[in-house]
Amino acid sequence: MKKNKSRNIIIGIVVVVIIAVFAFFGIKGSSSNNSNSSGSNSNSNSSTVTAIKKRGVLRVAVFGDLPPYGWVNANGKRVGYDVNLARQMAKDMGVKVKFVQVNANNRVDTLNSDKADIILANFTVTPERKDVVDYAKPYMKVSVGVVSPKKTPITEASQLKGKSLIVTKGTTAENYFTKQKNVNLLKFDSKTQQFNAIKNKRAAALADDNSYLYAWVKRNPKYTVGIKSIGPKQYVSPAVKKGNKSLLNWANKEITKLNSKGFFTMDYDQELKPYFGKEVKSSDIVLKQGK
């Protein structure tokens, strides 16, 4: 009788323990799932206009080594055409701006990992990029150009066959020349690395957006933009996370407003004109209202 009573007590204790264990892990799992769900929603909504205003900061992805578009000057201040635009957008939204420095090949990752709200890093619109980000209205036009030493200029694409060409990873220049046959591409992570490579005679030429190749050769007169435009004409636009309609709609209205006020022409005169040669005009870069 005592054995049966003891056995029943032990069974009861075991059942209570089992129930307690299941209850504990069930609650923890539910809590974890709710937390993950909440975190996911938080991430997806952290770049809406409402969230940005509540935070008080617009996080903008920009280059840090690409004059005259985005770089850090000798005084340690961020300056440039895109940087100016970022500051104006933040001002018009009524928030502060926080710059997130990126390279060409990590712009999308920075946006999708919720480290930035918007990309203003000379981000050319391409069909491939449209699949992973949402583009606002363009504010600049551009095409691929090719720079080479003046002593051995590359003036036609046919001259690149069998030769090495420098590009930055994740750029439209890389995308274009990857499709061309008999051109050996040397790929670098940053603009600084690629321009050092051409100076060190690592290749016959360097390809990138012509708009800042003009600026680079003005500071480096031993080189020339032998091919001023190759491939399709393209446009530069702000980019937001895929599906972020709130910030996309705001950015579209902002670009339209700034264009109508002549902001981009003023930005060009202040930030780009001093770095370009006489052969470049504001109309070569700036998109007018309605275009």
Order of alpha helices (4+ residues) and beta strands (2+ residues): alpha-alpha-beta-beta-beta-beta-alpha-beta-alpha-beta-alpha-beta-beta-beta-alpha-beta-alpha-beta-alpha-beta-beta-alpha-alpha-alpha
